[in-house]
């Protein structure tokens, strides 16, 4: 492994924050500070200027960053080429997934991937779609898997599954008797939505806009931060909502909630995203190849 101090330093220098670097590296902040202090003692000079407004690189820090980035890149390239030759797949794979995918879809896929590549250590961070995109942009994670379209030319986007969103209501609700619901029928009841920044909310917002409507046309009584909280609120009779079919498998089997398709239907892509210029180690390459296998995502929906 490339010198751990250089890896820590490179993250702090990129993010200009000990706290953010600690989070990205899954370390405590004192541990990050200790690594930087060791490196500064080794060079016998400060690498960062620290002020109440934050930190910045010193002249020496800029030189170290330039070489550290090259060293880490060359080490990764060396490691990858050797593993291409030997067929070994190991190391650390840091993934990010938006809430619906992270809670309901990705666990099974990670189980299958881990069984195939047991030497790969996997870390998963779950956030809303906007949060995952930012983590990919800031190089805090290797790969993101998000809901909805991604408009960033610096990121490679690959659609892995087309998801459907459906209307959800309590069992016995008047809307349960309608096979395909229109928005006009849904607008008659209190509505529970995901929070701003959620991929689900953005897709619904686009769907409404296509029909010259917006969230202001709903009787919006709640905005909640996860599908689980929405399902609980709907089951309690507080309102209706729109959720991914991927979140409803348990409720469907146990008859805890009713669901109906919408007319016209709402669909959205689940997309894998990563930096266009990012060097990809073998663990990343194999994960991308693994997710492109025929039927890999479709099996989750059956």
PAZAPA-4460 file (N, C-alpha, C; in steps of 0.05 Angstrom, whole numbers, plus 32768, in hexadecimal, padded with zeros to 4 digits):
% residues 302
    n_x    n_y    n_z   ca_x   ca_y   ca_z    c_x    c_y    c_z   seq   type   mol
   8011   7FE8   8000   8000   8000   8000   8012   8019   8000     1      X     A
   8009   802D   7FF0   8017   8046   7FF1   8016   8052   800D     2      X     A
   802B   8061   8014   802E   806C   802F   8013   8078   8038     3      X     A
   8009   806E   804F   7FEF   8077   8059   7FEF   8095   805F     4      X     A
   8006   809F   8067   8007   80BC   806D   8002   80CC   8054     5      X     A
   800C   80C3   803D   8008   80D1   8024   7FEA   80D0   801C     6      X     A
   7FDE   80B9   8020   7FC1   80B6   8019   7FB0   80C9   802A     7      X     A
   7FB6   80CA   8044   7FA8   80DC   8056   7FAD   80F9   804D     8      X     A
   7FC6   8100   8049   7FCD   811B   8041   7FBE   8123   8027     9      X     A
   7FBE   8111   8014   7FB1   8117   7FFA   7F94   811D   7FFD    10      X     A
   7F86   810F   800F   7F6A   8114   8013   7F65   812E   8022    11      X     A
   7F76   8134   8036   7F73   814E   8044   7F79   8165   8030    12      X     A
   7F8E   8162   8020   7F95   8177   800D   7F7F   817B   7FF8    13      X     A
   7F72   8166   7FF0   7F5D   8168   7FDC   7F44   8175   7FE8    14      X     A
   7F3D   816D   8000   7F24   8177   800C   7F28   8190   801D    15      X     A
   7F41   8195   8024   7F48   81AC   8035   7F37   81AC   804F    16      X     A
   7F36   8194   805A   7F26   8190   8073   7F2F   8176   8080    17      X     A
   7F37   8177   8099   7F3E   815F   80A8   7F24   814F   80AD    18      X     A
   7F0E   815D   80B3   7EF5   814F   80B9   7EEB   8140   80A0    19      X     A
   7EEA   814D   8089   7EE1   8140   8071   7EF3   8129   8068    20      X     A
   7F0D   812D   806C   7F21   8118   8065   7F1D   80FF   8077    21      X     A
   7F18   8104   8090   7F14   80EE   80A3   7EFB   80DE   809B    22      X     A
   7EE6   80EC   8093   7ECD   80DF   808B   7ED2   80CF   8072    23      X     A
   7EE0   80DA   805E   7EE5   80CD   8045   7EF7   80B4   8049    24      X     A
   7F09   80B5   805C   7F1C   809F   8061   7F12   808C   8076    25      X     A
   7EFA   8092   8082   7EEF   8081   8098   7F03   807F   80AF    26      X     A
   7F0E   8096   80B6   7F21   8099   80CC   7F16   80AD   80E0    27      X     A
   7F21   80AD   80F8   7F1A   80C3   810A   7F2B   80DB   8103    28      X     A
   7F21   80F3   810B   7F30   810B   8105   7F4B   810C   8113    29      X     A
   7F4D   8103   812D   7F67   8102   8139   7F7B   80F0   812B    30      X     A
   7F71   80DA   811F   7F83   80C8   8110   7F8E   80D6   80F7    31      X     A
   7F7C   80E5   80EA   7F85   80F4   80D2   7F99   810A   80DA    32      X     A
   7F94   8118   80EF   7FA6   812D   80F9   7FC1   8121   8100    33      X     A
   7FC1   8109   810C   7FDA   80FC   8113   7FEB   80F5   80FB    34      X     A
   7FDE   80EB   80E6   7FEC   80E4   80CD   7FF9   80FD   80C0    35      X     A
   7FEA   8113   80C0   7FF5   812B   80B4   800C   8136   80C5    36      X     A
   8009   8135   80DF   801E   813E   80F1   8038   812E   80EC    37      X     A
   8035   8113   80E9   804C   8102   80E3   805A   810B   80C9    38      X     A
   804A   8111   80B5   8055   8119   809B   8063   8134   809E    39      X     A
   8058   8146   80AD   8065   8160   80B1   807E   815D   80C1    40      X     A
   807F   814B   80D4   8097   8146   80E3   80AD   813A   80D1    41      X     A
   80A4   8129   80BF   80B7   811C   80AD   80C5   8131   809B    42      X     A
   80B5   8144   8091   80C0   8159   807F   80CA   8171   808F    43      X     A
   80C5   8171   80A9   80CD   8187   80BA   80C3   81A2   80B1    44      X     A
   80A9   81A2   80A8   809D   81BB   80A0   807F   81B7   80A0    45      X     A
   8070   81CD   80A2   8053   81CC   80A1   804A   81C7   8084    46      X     A
   8036   81B6   8081   802A   81B1   8067   8010   81C0   8063    47      X     A
   8004   81C8   8079   7FEB   81D7   8078   7FED   81F0   808A    48      X     A
   7FE1   8205   8080   7FDD   821D   8092   7FC1   821A   809E    49      X     A
   7FBF   821D   80B8   7FA6   8219   80C6   7F9D   8234   80D1    50      X     A
   7F84   823C   80C9   7F78   8255   80D3   7F5C   824F   80DC    51      X     A
   7F4F   8263   80E7   7F33   825F   80F1   7F20   825A   80D9    52      X     A
   7F29   8262   80C1   7F18   825E   80A9   7F1C   8243   809C    53      X     A
   7F30   8233   80A6   7F35   8219   809A   7F53   8215   8096    54      X     A
   7F59   8204   8082   7F76   81FE   807D   7F7C   8203   8060    55      X     A
   7F95   8208   805A   7F9F   820B   803E   7FBB   81FF   803D    56      X     A
   7FC2   81F7   8025   7FDD   81EB   8021   7FF2   8200   8022    57      X     A
   8008   81FA   802F   8020   820B   802E   802F   8205   8014    58      X     A
   8044   8214   800F   8054   820E   7FF7   805E   81F2   7FF7    59      X     A
   8068   81E9   800F   8072   81CD   8011   805B   81BA   800D    60      X     A
   8043   81C0   8018   802C   81AF   8014   8024   81AC   7FF7    61      X     A
   8026   81C1   7FE8   8020   81BF   7FCB   8033   81AC   7FBD    62      X     A
   804D   81AD   7FC5   8061   819B   7FB8   805B   817E   7FC0    63      X     A
   8055   817A   7FDA   804F   815E   7FE3   8036   8154   7FD5    64      X     A
   8022   8165   7FD2   8009   815C   7FC5   800E   8153   7FA9    65      X     A
   801E   8163   7F9A   8024   815C   7F7E   8030   8141   7F7C    66      X     A
   8044   813B   7F8D   8052   8121   7F8C   8041   810B   7F97    67      X     A
   8032   8111   7FAD   8021   80FD   7FB9   800C   80F2   7FA6    68      X     A
   8000   8104   7F97   7FEC   80FC   7F83   7FF8   80EA   7F6E    69      X     A
   8011   80F1   7F65   801E   80E0   7F51   8025   80C5   7F5D    70      X     A
   802F   80C4   7F76   8037   80AB   7F82   801F   8099   7F86    71      X     A
   8009   80A4   7F90   7FF1   8094   7F94   7FE6   8089   7F7A    72      X     A
   7FE6   809A   7F65   7FDC   8091   7F4B   7FED   807B   7F40    73      X     A
   8008   807E   7F41   801A   806A   7F37   8018   8050   7F47    74      X     A
   8015   8053   7F61   8012   803A   7F71   7FF8   802B   7F69    75      X     A
   7FE2   803A   7F65   7FC9   802D   7F5D   7FCC   801F   7F42    76      X     A
   7FDA   802D   7F2F   7FDE   8021   7F15   7FEF   8008   7F17    77      X     A
   8004   8009   7F27   8015   7FF1   7F2A   8005   7FDA   7F36    78      X     A
   7FF6   7FE0   7F4B   7FE6   7FCC   7F59   7FD2   7FC0   7F46    79      X     A
   7FC5   7FD0   7F36   7FB1   7FC7   7F23   7FBD   7FB5   7F0E    80      X     A
   7FD4   7FBD   7F03   7FE0   7FAD   7EED   7FE9   7F91   7EF7    81      X     A
   7FF4   7F91   7F10   7FFC   7F77   7F1B   7FE4   7F65   7F20    82      X     A
   7FCE   7F71   7F2A   7FB6   7F61   7F2F   7FA8   7F58   7F15    83      X     A
   7FAB   7F68   7F00   7FA1   7F60   7EE6   7FB0   7F46   7EDD    84      X     A
   7FCA   7F46   7EE4   7FDA   7F2F   7EDC   7FD4   7F16   7EED    85      X     A
   7FD0   7F1A   7F07   7FCC   7F03   7F19   7FAF   7EFC   7F1C    86      X     A
   7F9D   7F0E   7F14   7F80   7F09   7F17   7F76   7F0F   7F33    87      X     A
   7F87   7F18   7F45   7F7E   7F1E   7F60   7F6C   7F38   7F60    88      X     A
   7F57   7F37   7F70   7F46   7F4F   7F74   7F44   7F53   7F92    89      X     A
   7F50   7F69   7F9B   7F4F   7F6F   7FB8   7F52   7F8D   7FBB    90      X     A
   7F51   7F96   7FD4   7F54   7FB3   7FD9   7F3A   7FBE   7FE4    91      X     A
   7F37   7FD8   7FE3   7F20   7FE6   7FEE   7F0F   7FF2   7FD8    92      X     A
   7EF5   7FEE   7FDA   7EE2   7FF8   7FC7   7ECE   8009   7FD7    93      X     A
   7ECE   8023   7FD1   7EBC   8036   7FE0   7EA5   803E   7FCE    94      X     A
   7E8D   8037   7FD6   7E75   803C   7FC5   7E63   804F   7FD3    95      X     A
   7E53   805D   7FC4   7E3E   806E   7FCE   7E24   8067   7FC0    96      X     A
   7E0E   8066   7FCE   7DF4   8060   7FC2   7DDF   8072   7FCC    97      X     A
   7DCD   807B   7FBB   7DB6   808B   7FC4   7DA4   807A   7FD5    98      X     A
   7D92   8087   7FE4   7D84   8079   7FFA   7D75   8060   7FF1    99      X     A
   7D65   8062   7FDC   7D55   804B   7FD3   7D67   8034   7FCB   100      X     A
   7D7C   803A   7FBC   7D8E   8025   7FB2   7D9E   801A   7FCA   101      X     A
   7DA8   802C   7FDB   7DB9   8023   7FF1   7DAA   8011   8005   102      X     A
   7D90   8016   8009   7D81   8008   801D   7D74   7FEF   8012   103      X     A
   7D6D   7FEF   7FF8   7D5C   7FD9   7FEE   7D68   7FC9   7FD8   104      X     A
   7D7B   7FD4   7FC9   7D85   7FC7   7FB1   7DA1   7FBD   7FB4   105      X     A
   7DB3   7FCE   7FBD   7DCF   7FC8   7FBC   7DD8   7FB2   7FD0   106      X     A
   7DCB   7FAE   7FE7   7DD5   7F99   7FF9   7DD8   7F7D   7FEC   107      X     A
   7DC4   7F75   7FDD   7DC6   7F5B   7FD0   7DDD   7F5A   7FBC   108      X     A
   7DE0   7F70   7FAD   7DF5   7F70   7F99   7E11   7F70   7FA6   109      X     A
   7E14   7F7E   7FBC   7E2D   7F7E   7FCA   7E33   7F63   7FD5   110      X     A
   7E1F   7F55   7FDF   7E23   7F3A   7FE9   7E2D   7F28   7FD3   111      X     A
   7E22   7F2A   7FBB   7E2B   7F19   7FA4   7E48   7F21   7F9C   112      X     A
   7E4D   7F3B   7F9C   7E68   7F44   7F94   7E7D   7F3B   7FA9   113      X     A
   7E76   7F3E   7FC3   7E88   7F36   7FD8   7E8E   7F18   7FD7   114      X     A
   7E7A   7F08   7FD0   7E7D   7EEB   7FCE   7E91   7EE4   7FB7   115      X     A
   7E90   7EF4   7FA2   7EA1   7EEF   7F8B   7EBD   7EFA   7F8F   116      X     A
   7EBF   7F10   7F9E   7ED9   7F1D   7FA3   7EDC   7F21   7FC1   117      X     A
   7EE1   7F0D   7FD1   7EE2   7F0F   7FEE   7EF9   7F20   7FF9   118      X     A
   7F0E   7F24   7FE9   7F24   7F34   7FF2   7F20   7F52   7FF0   119      X     A
   7F0A   7F5A   7FE3   7F04   7F77   7FE0   7EF5   7F80   7FF9   120      X     A
   7EFF   7F95   8006   7EF1   7FA2   801C   7EDE   7FB7   8011   121      X     A
   7EC5   7FB6   8018   7EB1   7FC8   800D   7EA7   7FDB   8023   122      X     A
   7EA6   7FF5   801C   7E9A   8009   802D   7E83   8016   801D   123      X     A
   7E6C   8019   802A   7E55   8024   801D   7E4B   803C   802D   124      X     A
   7E47   8053   801E   7E3C   806B   802A   7E21   8070   801D   125      X     A
   7E0C   8074   802D   7DF1   8079   8023   7DEA   8096   8028   126      X     A
   7DE1   80A4   8013   7DD8   80BF   8015   7DC3   80C4   7FFF   127      X     A
   7DB7   80DC   7FFE   7DA5   80E0   7FE8   7DB5   80E4   7FCE   128      X     A
   7DA8   80E4   7FB8   7DB5   80E4   7F9E   7DC9   80FB   7F9B   129      X     A
   7DC1   8113   7FA3   7DD2   812A   7FA1   7DEC   8126   7FB2   130      X     A
   7DE9   811B   7FCA   7E00   8116   7FDB   7E13   8102   7FCF   131      X     A
   7E09   80ED   7FC2   7E1A   80D9   7FB6   7E29   80E5   7F9E   132      X     A
   7E1C   80F5   7F8E   7E29   8102   7F77   7E40   8114   7F81   133      X     A
   7E3B   8123   7F96   7E50   8134   7FA1   7E68   8123   7FAB   134      X     A
   7E62   810C   7FB8   7E78   80FB   7FC1   7E89   80F0   7FAA   135      X     A
   7E7C   80EA   7F94   7E8B   80E1   7F7C   7E9C   80F8   7F71   136      X     A
   7E8F   810F   7F6F   7E9E   8127   7F65   7EB6   812E   7F76   137      X     A
   7EB3   812B   7F90   7EC9   8132   7FA3   7EDC   811A   7FA8   138      X     A
   7ED9   8104   7F99   7EEA   80ED   7F9B   7EEA   80E1   7FB7   139      X     A
   7ED3   80E3   7FC5   7ED0   80D7   7FDF   7EC8   80B9   7FDD   140      X     A
   7EBD   80B2   7FC6   7EB5   8096   7FC0   7EBE   808F   7FA4   141      X     A
   7EC1   8075   7F9F   7ECA   806C   7F85   7EB4   806C   7F71   142      X     A
   7E9D   8062   7F7A   7E86   805E   7F68   7E6C   8066   7F77   143      X     A
   7E5A   8074   7F69   7E40   807A   7F74   7E2B   806C   7F64   144      X     A
   7E15   8064   7F71   7DFE   8059   7F63   7DE6   8069   7F6C   145      X     A
   7DD9   8077   7F5A   7DC5   808A   7F61   7DAB   8086   7F50   146      X     A
   7D96   8094   7F5A   7D7C   8093   7F4D   7D79   80AC   7F3B   147      X     A
   7D6E   80A8   7F23   7D69   80BE   7F12   7D80   80C6   7F00   148      X     A
   7D7C   80D8   7EED   7D91   80E0   7EDB   7DA7   80F0   7EE9   149      X     A
   7DBF   80EF   7EDE   7DD5   80FF   7EE9   7DE0   8110   7ED2   150      X     A
   7DE1   812A   7ED7   7DEA   813D   7EC2   7E04   8149   7ECB   151      X     A
   7E1A   813A   7EC7   7E34   8143   7ECE   7E48   8137   7EB9   152      X     A
   7E52   8147   7EA8   7E63   813D   7E92   7E7E   8132   7E9C   153      X     A
   7E85   8139   7EB5   7E9E   812F   7EC0   7E9C   8113   7ECB   154      X     A
   7E83   8109   7ECD   7E7E   80EE   7ED8   7E74   80DB   7EC2   155      X     A
   7E7E   80C3   7EC3   7E74   80AE   7EB2   7E5A   80A3   7EBF   156      X     A
   7E45   80A1   7EAF   7E2B   8097   7EB9   7E23   807F   7EA8   157      X     A
   7E1C   806A   7EB6   7E13   8051   7EA9   7DF9   8048   7EB6   158      X     A
   7DE4   8047   7EA6   7DCA   803E   7EB1   7DCA   8020   7EB5   159      X     A
   7DC2   8017   7ECD   7DC3   7FFA   7ED3   7DA7   7FEE   7ED7   160      X     A
   7D93   8000   7EDA   7D78   7FF5   7EDE   7D64   800C   7EDB   161      X     A
   7D4C   8006   7ED0   7D37   8019   7ECE   7D23   8012   7EE4   162      X     A
   7D20   8024   7EF7   7D0F   8020   7F0F   7CF3   802C   7F09   163      X     A
   7CDF   8021   7F16   7CC4   802D   7F14   7CBB   8038   7F2F   164      X     A
   7CAF   804F   7F2F   7CA3   805B   7F47   7C85   8057   7F46   165      X     A
   7C79   8050   7F5D   7C5D   804B   7F5E   7C50   805A   7F75   166      X     A
   7C36   805E   7F73   7C27   806A   7F89   7C24   8056   7FA0   167      X     A
   7C27   805F   7FB9   7C25   804E   7FD0   7C10   8059   7FE3   168      X     A
   7BFF   8048   7FED   7BEA   8050   7FFF   7BE4   803A   8014   169      X     A
   7BD6   8040   8029   7BCF   802B   803D   7BBD   8016   8030   170      X     A
   7BBE   7FFE   803B   7BAC   7FE9   8032   7B8F   7FF2   8038   171      X     A
   7B7E   7FEE   8024   7B62   7FF6   8027   7B5C   8013   8020   172      X     A
   7B70   8021   8017   7B6D   803D   800F   7B5C   803E   7FF5   173      X     A
   7B4C   8053   7FF2   7B3B   8055   7FD9   7B4B   8053   7FBF   174      X     A
   7B64   805C   7FBF   7B73   805B   7FA6   7B7C   803E   7F9F   175      X     A
   7B7B   802C   7FB3   7B83   8011   7FAE   7B71   8003   7F99   176      X     A
   7B59   800D   7F96   7B46   8001   7F83   7B4A   800A   7F67   177      X     A
   7B5D   801C   7F62   7B62   8026   7F47   7B7C   801A   7F3D   178      X     A
   7B7A   800C   7F26   7B91   7FFD   7F1C   7BA8   800F   7F14   179      X     A
   7BA3   8024   7F05   7BB7   8038   7EFD   7BAE   8053   7F05   180      X     A
   7BBE   8061   7F15   7BB7   807B   7F20   7BC1   8092   7F0F   181      X     A
   7BB1   80A6   7F0D   7BBA   80BF   7F01   7BC2   80D2   7F17   182      X     A
   7BD1   80E7   7F0F   7BD9   80FB   7F23   7BC1   8109   7F30   183      X     A
   7BAD   810E   7F20   7B95   811B   7F2A   7B89   810C   7F41   184      X     A
   7B89   80F1   7F3F   7B7E   80E0   7F54   7B8F   80E1   7F6D   185      X     A
   7BAA   80E2   7F69   7BBC   80E2   7F7F   7BBC   80FD   7F8E   186      X     A
   7BB8   8112   7F7F   7BB8   812D   7F8B   7BA1   8132   7F9F   187      X     A
   7B8E   8120   7F9F   7B77   8124   7FB1   7B7D   811D   7FCE   188      X     A
   7B95   8111   7FD3   7B9B   8106   7FEE   7BB5   8113   7FF9   189      X     A
   7BB8   8115   8014   7BD1   811E   8020   7BE9   810F   8015   190      X     A
   7BFE   811D   800F   7C15   8111   8002   7C2E   8113   8014   191      X     A
   7C3E   80FD   8014   7C57   80FC   8024   7C6E   80F9   8010   192      X     A
   7C82   810B   8011   7C97   810C   7FFD   7CB2   8108   8009   193      X     A
   7CC6   8100   7FF8   7CE2   8100   8001   7CEC   811C   8002   194      X     A
   7D03   8120   800F   7D0F   813A   8014   7D1C   8145   7FFA   195      X     A
   7D22   815F   7FFA   7D31   816B   7FE4   7D4C   815E   7FE2   196      X     A
   7D55   8159   7FC9   7D6F   814C   7FC4   7D6C   812E   7FBF   197      X     A
   7D54   8123   7FC6   7D4F   8107   7FC1   7D4B   8102   7FA4   198      X     A
   7D56   80EC   7F9A   7D53   80E4   7F7E   7D35   80DF   7F78   199      X     A
   7D28   80D2   7F8B   7D0B   80CC   7F87   7CFB   80E6   7F84   200      X     A
   7D01   80F9   7F94   7CF2   8113   7F92   7CF8   8121   7F78   201      X     A
   7D11   8120   7F6F   7D17   812D   7F56   7D09   8121   7F3E   202      X     A
   7D07   8106   7F3E   7CF9   80F8   7F29   7CDB   80FF   7F29   203      X     A
   7CCF   80FF   7F41   7CB3   8107   7F43   7CAF   8123   7F3A   204      X     A
   7CC1   8135   7F42   7CBF   8151   7F3A   7CBF   8154   7F1B   205      X     A
   7CD1   8145   7F0E   7CD2   8146   7EF1   7CB8   813A   7EE5   206      X     A
   7CAD   8126   7EF1   7C94   8119   7EE8   7C7D   812D   7EEA   207      X     A
   7C7D   813C   7F00   7C68   8150   7F04   7C6B   8166   7EF0   208      X     A
   7C83   816F   7EEB   7C88   8185   7ED9   7C7F   817E   7EBD   209      X     A
   7C83   8165   7EB5   7C7A   815C   7E9A   7C5C   815E   7E97   210      X     A
   7C4E   815E   7EAE   7C31   8160   7EAD   7C28   817C   7EB7   211      X     A
   7C3B   818F   7EB6   7C35   81AB   7EBE   7C2B   81AD   7EDB   212      X     A
   7C37   819D   7EED   7C31   819E   7F09   7C4B   81A1   7F19   213      X     A
   7C48   81A5   7F33   7C60   81A5   7F45   7C57   819C   7F60   214      X     A
   7C6A   819A   7F73   7C63   8190   7F8E   7C4F   81A2   7F9C   215      X     A
   7C4D   81BB   7F94   7C39   81CD   7FA0   7C1D   81C5   7F9A   216      X     A
   7C19   81B4   7F86   7BFE   81AA   7F80   7BF5   8194   7F92   217      X     A
   7C08   8187   7FA0   7C02   8172   7FB4   7BF9   817F   7FCE   218      X     A
   7BEA   8170   7FDE   7BE5   8177   7FFA   7BFD   816B   8009   219      X     A
   7C14   8178   8008   7C2D   816D   8012   7C2E   8171   8031   220      X     A
   7C2B   815A   803F   7C2A   815C   805D   7C44   8155   806A   221      X     A
   7C55   8146   805C   7C6F   813E   8068   7C84   813B   8053   222      X     A
   7C9D   8141   805B   7CB5   813B   804B   7CC7   812B   805C   223      X     A
   7CCD   8112   8054   7CDC   8100   8065   7CF5   80F6   8057   224      X     A
   7D09   80ED   8067   7D24   80E8   805C   7D2A   80CC   8054   225      X     A
   7D17   80BA   8054   7D1C   809F   804C   7D03   8091   8043   226      X     A
   7D05   807D   8032   7CED   806D   802B   7CE0   805F   8043   227      X     A
   7CF0   8056   8056   7CE5   8049   806D   7CD3   805B   807D   228      X     A
   7CDB   8074   8081   7CCA   8087   8090   7CB1   808D   8081   229      X     A
   7CB3   808F   8066   7C9B   8094   8056   7C88   807D   8058   230      X     A
   7C92   8064   8056   7C81   804D   8057   7C73   804B   8072   231      X     A
   7C81   8051   8087   7C74   8051   80A2   7C5E   8065   80A3   232      X     A
   7C63   807D   8099   7C4E   8092   8099   7C36   808B   8089   233      X     A
   7C3B   807F   8071   7C25   8077   8060   7C15   8060   806E   234      X     A
   7C23   804D   8079   7C15   8036   8086   7C04   8040   809E   235      X     A
   7C0D   8056   80AA   7BFE   8062   80C1   7BE6   8072   80B8   236      X     A
   7BE2   8074   809E   7BCB   8082   8093   7BCE   80A0   8091   237      X     A
   7BE7   80A9   8091   7BEB   80C6   8091   7BE9   80D2   8075   238      X     A
   7BEC   80C2   8060   7BEB   80CC   8045   7BF3   80B7   8031   239      X     A
   7BF7   80BF   8018   7C00   80AE   8003   7C1C   80B8   7FFA   240      X     A
   7C29   80A8   7FEA   7C44   80B1   7FE0   7C4A   80A3   7FC5   241      X     A
   7C62   80A9   7FBB   7C6C   809B   7FA3   7C88   8091   7FAA   242      X     A
   7C8C   8077   7FA7   7CA6   806B   7FAE   7CAE   8057   7F98   243      X     A
   7CC8   8050   7F99   7CD2   803B   7F87   7CC7   8020   7F8E   244      X     A
   7CC1   8010   7F7A   7CB8   7FF4   7F7F   7CCE   7FE5   7F8E   245      X     A
   7CE7   7FED   7F8B   7CFD   7FDF   7F98   7CFB   7FE1   7FB6   246      X     A
   7CEC   7FF4   7FC1   7CEA   7FF8   7FDE   7CD3   7FE9   7FEA   247      X     A
   7CC3   7FDC   7FDA   7CA9   7FD2   7FE3   7CA6   7FB4   7FE4   248      X     A
   7CBC   7FA5   7FE0   7CBA   7F88   7FDF   7CAE   7F7C   7FF8   249      X     A
   7CB8   7F85   8010   7CAE   7F7A   8029   7C91   7F80   802D   250      X     A
   7C8A   7F9A   8029   7C6E   7FA2   802D   7C5B   7F94   801A   251      X     A
   7C64   7F8F   8002   7C54   7F81   7FEE   7C4E   7F64   7FF7   252      X     A
   7C63   7F57   8001   7C60   7F3B   800A   7C4E   7F39   8022   253      X     A
   7C50   7F4C   8035   7C42   7F4B   804E   7C27   7F5A   804D   254      X     A
   7C21   7F66   8036   7C08   7F75   8033   7C06   7F8C   8047   255      X     A
   7C1C   7F9A   804A   7C1C   7FB0   805D   7C15   7FCA   8050   256      X     A
   7C1A   7FCC   8036   7C14   7FE4   8027   7C09   7FDC   800C   257      X     A
   7BF9   7FEE   8000   7BF0   7FE9   7FE5   7BFF   7FFB   7FD1   258      X     A
   7C03   7FF2   7FB9   7C11   8002   7FA5   7C02   8000   7F8A   259      X     A
   7C03   8015   7F7C   7BF6   8016   7F61   7C08   8026   7F4E   260      X     A
   7C09   801C   7F36   7C19   802A   7F21   7C0B   8044   7F19   261      X     A
   7C1B   8056   7F0E   7C11   8070   7F06   7C0D   8071   7EE7   262      X     A
   7BFB   8081   7EDE   7BF6   8084   7EC2   7BF8   80A2   7EBB   263      X     A
   7C0D   80AA   7EAC   7C23   8099   7EA1   7C36   8090   7EB7   264      X     A
   7C44   807A   7EB2   7C57   806F   7EC6   7C6F   8081   7ECB   265      X     A
   7C7A   807F   7EE3   7C93   808D   7EEA   7CAA   8079   7EEA   266      X     A
   7CBE   807D   7ED9   7CD6   806C   7EDA   7CEE   807E   7EDC   267      X     A
   7D04   8073   7EE6   7D1D   8081   7EE8   7D34   806E   7EE7   268      X     A
   7D4B   8077   7EDE   7D62   8065   7EDD   7D70   8064   7EF8   269      X     A
   7D7B   804C   7EFF   7D8F   804A   7F14   7DAA   804B   7F05   270      X     A
   7DBB   805D   7F0D   7DD4   8061   7EFE   7DED   805E   7F10   271      X     A
   7E01   8051   7F04   7E1B   8050   7F10   7E2C   8067   7F06   272      X     A
   7E39   8076   7F18   7E48   808D   7F10   7E64   808C   7F1D   273      X     A
   7E78   8097   7F0E   7E93   8099   7F18   7EA1   80AE   7F08   274      X     A
   7EB8   80B7   7F13   7EC7   80CD   7F06   7ED3   80C3   7EEC   275      X     A
   7ED0   80D3   7ED7   7EDA   80CC   7EBD   7EF9   80C8   7EBD   276      X     A
   7F07   80D8   7ECC   7F24   80D7   7ECC   7F30   80C6   7EE2   277      X     A
   7F1F   80BA   7EF3   7F29   80AC   7F0A   7F36   8092   7F01   278      X     A
   7F4F   808D   7F0C   7F5C   8073   7F07   7F4D   805D   7F16   279      X     A
   7F46   8048   7F08   7F36   8033   7F13   7F47   801A   7F1A   280      X     A
   7F48   8013   7F33   7F56   7FFB   7F3C   7F44   7FE3   7F34   281      X     A
   7F50   7FCB   7F37   7F42   7FB3   7F2D   7F28   7FAE   7F3C   282      X     A
   7F27   7FB5   7F56   7F0E   7FB1   7F65   7EF7   7FC1   7F59   283      X     A
   7EFE   7FDA   7F50   7EEA   7FEB   7F44   7EE2   7FE0   7F28   284      X     A
   7EF5   7FD8   7F19   7EF0   7FCD   7EFE   7EDE   7FB5   7F00   285      X     A
   7EE4   7FA3   7F13   7ED4   7F8B   7F17   7EB8   7F91   7F20   286      X     A
   7EB5   7FA6   7F31   7E9A   7FAD   7F3A   7E89   7FB7   7F23   287      X     A
   7E95   7FC8   7F12   7E87   7FD2   7EFA   7E80   7FBB   7EE7   288      X     A
   7E92   7FA9   7EE3   7E8C   7F92   7ED2   7E76   7F80   7EDE   289      X     A
   7E78   7F7C   7EF8   7E65   7F6C   7F07   7E48   7F77   7F04   290      X     A
   7E45   7F91   7F05   7E2B   7F9D   7F04   7E20   7F9F   7EE7   291      X     A
   7E31   7F9A   7ED4   7E28   7F9A   7EB8   7E1F   7F7E   7EAF   292      X     A
   7E22   7F6B   7EC1   7E19   7F4F   7EBA   7DFB   7F4F   7EB4   293      X     A
   7DF4   7F3F   7EA0   7DD7   7F3D   7E99   7DC6   7F34   7EB1   294      X     A
   7DB1   7F43   7EB5   7D9E   7F3B   7ECA   7DA6   7F42   7EE6   295      X     A
   7DBD   7F4E   7EEA   7DC7   7F54   7F05   7DB3   7F65   7F15   296      X     A
   7DAA   7F7A   7F08   7D97   7F8C   7F17   7D7B   7F83   7F14   297      X     A
   7D74   7F77   7EFE   7D58   7F6E   7EFA   7D4F   7F5A   7F0F   298      X     A
   7D62   7F49   7F18   7D5B   7F35   7F2C   7D51   7F42   7F46   299      X     A
   7D5A   7F5A   7F4C   7D52   7F68   7F64   7D34   7F6F   7F64   300      X     A
   7D29   7F72   7F4C   7D0E   7F7C   7F4A   7CF9   7F65   7F47   301      X     A
   7D02   7F4D   7F45   7CEF   7F37   7F40   7CE4   7F2C   7F5A   302      X     A
***
